[in-house]
Amino acid sequence: MTASFIHDVSPQRVVFAPGALARVAEEAERLGIARALVIATPGSGVRLGGRVAEVLGPRAAGLHAQAVMHVPKPVAEAGLAAARNAMADGLLAAGGGAAIGLAKIIARDLGLPILAVPTTYSGSEATPIWGMSDGERKFTGKDTRVLPRTIVYDPDLTIALPAAVSAASAMNAIAHCVEGLWVGDRTPFLMALATDATRRCGAYLPRVVADGSDRKARAECLIAAWLAGVVLTAGTGLQHKLAHVLGGLGLPHAETHAIILPHVTRFNLAAAPEARARLADAFGGEPAEQLAAMLRGFPIPNTLSEVGFDRGKIDFVAAEMAALAIKVPRPVSGEDVRALLAAAY
């Protein structure tokens, strides 16, 4: 760790408790939100969104359950139109990264506050990072306007989360932590959070996958997700930038993070001894091998071929990554990316 750093602390209120969903109307009032548009995904998100809207009562301005992974441009435009039509003065994002991601784009463009009710372990709710896809490319940025003002964490809402979704989204959170230990803008504070969150996931995620009704393990993983999201404010490197390029090709976000994480970790830790030491302590063994073993033990895809990656796109991805000129913790060439993709395929 270098002796000099700058650390900004973003203002964000966190309410964490079993049954905390009952507090969303109170938290909306605290933010001055009188007309909250509830953002959710289709399918099960409709039920969750309807439940949240019911708890909001007269502060609910409607339900927009059209959020989609990677926030394709047409989905973003539809969300903006829905917020305008509802005359919303705030957003309530209920669900995982897709719902929170769409709320972020709306907040960025319309300046509306977000109240987030996360139900997965991706940690997106704790970051000022937005993402949107257009065609085969995914664009990301950092903007304090998209950081949810309040997060309401209710572990009870995660009890029914399927094992596969639990595992993939938590591996996404672990990716935030692993990368947070080697990026150039890391700070002692963020490294401490990353280490703690990694340790919690290593201890409790297997328990969640084995028994989704394990309330202690569910709560610990949700805490880890929050910490991991905060860690991501340090910035991103090879892991996240590669996942974003692959996401632009339509690959599932959390699963892609999980698949490439052992490979990227093995590549980068060769030049990041402090990160290696922290992760070895947290996992109780060689980090890349421990991550690979976790991946093999979870009911999620283990290879890029399983999530539909077209090997014919390897040169495209390698060129996109080479153009980013990543230098920390070690330089990344197009040939390095080709080798990583071949290993993960």
Secondary structure as the mmCIF struct_conf table of DSSP 4:
data_model
#
loop_
_struct_conf.conf_type_id
_struct_conf.id
_struct_conf.beg_label_comp_id
_struct_conf.beg_label_asym_id
_struct_conf.beg_label_seq_id
_struct_conf.end_label_comp_id
_struct_conf.end_label_asym_id
_struct_conf.end_label_seq_id
BEND BEND1 ALA A 3 ALA A 3
STRN STRN1 ARG A 13 PHE A 16
TURN_TY1_P TURN_TY1_P1 PRO A 18 GLY A 19
HELX_RH_3T_P HELX_RH_3T_P1 ALA A 20 ARG A 23
HELX_RH_AL_P HELX_RH_AL_P1 VAL A 24 ARG A 30
TURN_TY1_P TURN_TY1_P2 LEU A 31 GLY A 32
BEND BEND2 ALA A 34 ARG A 35
STRN STRN2 ALA A 36 ILE A 39
BEND BEND3 PRO A 42 PRO A 42
TURN_TY1_P TURN_TY1_P3 GLY A 43 GLY A 43
HELX_RH_AL_P HELX_RH_AL_P2 SER A 44 LEU A 56
HELX_RH_3T_P HELX_RH_3T_P2 GLY A 57 ARG A 59
STRN STRN3 ALA A 60 HIS A 64
TURN_TY1_P TURN_TY1_P4 MET A 69 HIS A 70
STRN STRN4 PRO A 72 PRO A 72
HELX_RH_AL_P HELX_RH_AL_P3 LYS A 73 ASN A 85
TURN_TY1_P TURN_TY1_P5 ALA A 86 MET A 87
BEND BEND4 ASP A 89 ASP A 89
STRN STRN5 GLY A 90 GLY A 95
BEND BEND5 GLY A 96 GLY A 96
HELX_RH_AL_P HELX_RH_AL_P4 GLY A 97 LEU A 110
STRN STRN6 ILE A 114 PRO A 118
BEND BEND6 THR A 120 TYR A 121
HELX_RH_3T_P HELX_RH_3T_P3 SER A 124 ALA A 126
STRN STRN7 ILE A 129 ASP A 134
TURN_TY1_P TURN_TY1_P6 GLY A 135 GLU A 136
STRN STRN8 ARG A 137 LYS A 142
HELX_RH_3T_P HELX_RH_3T_P4 THR A 144 VAL A 146
BEND BEND7 LEU A 147 LEU A 147
BEND BEND8 ARG A 149 ARG A 149
STRN STRN9 THR A 150 TYR A 153
HELX_RH_3T_P HELX_RH_3T_P5 PRO A 155 THR A 158
TURN_TY1_P TURN_TY1_P7 ILE A 159 ALA A 160
HELX_RH_AL_P HELX_RH_AL_P5 ALA A 163 GLY A 180
TURN_TY1_P TURN_TY1_P8 LEU A 181 TRP A 182
BEND BEND9 VAL A 183 VAL A 183
TURN_TY1_P TURN_TY1_P9 GLY A 184 ASP A 185
HELX_RH_AL_P HELX_RH_AL_P6 PRO A 188 ALA A 210
TURN_TY1_P TURN_TY1_P10 GLY A 212 SER A 213
HELX_RH_AL_P HELX_RH_AL_P7 ARG A 215 VAL A 231
HELX_RH_3T_P HELX_RH_3T_P6 LEU A 232 ALA A 234
HELX_RH_AL_P HELX_RH_AL_P8 LEU A 238 GLY A 248
TURN_TY1_P TURN_TY1_P11 LEU A 249 GLY A 250
HELX_RH_AL_P HELX_RH_AL_P9 HIS A 253 LEU A 269
TURN_TY1_P TURN_TY1_P12 ALA A 270 ALA A 271
HELX_RH_AL_P HELX_RH_AL_P10 PRO A 273 PHE A 283
TURN_TY1_P TURN_TY1_P13 GLY A 284 GLY A 284
BEND BEND10 GLY A 285 GLY A 285
HELX_RH_AL_P HELX_RH_AL_P11 PRO A 287 GLY A 297
BEND BEND11 PHE A 298 ILE A 300
BEND BEND12 THR A 303 THR A 303
HELX_RH_3T_P HELX_RH_3T_P7 LEU A 304 VAL A 307
TURN_TY1_P TURN_TY1_P14 GLY A 308 GLY A 308
HELX_RH_3T_P HELX_RH_3T_P8 ARG A 311 LYS A 313
HELX_RH_AL_P HELX_RH_AL_P12 ILE A 314 LEU A 324
BEND BEND13 VAL A 328 ARG A 330
HELX_RH_AL_P HELX_RH_AL_P13 GLY A 334 ALA A 344
#
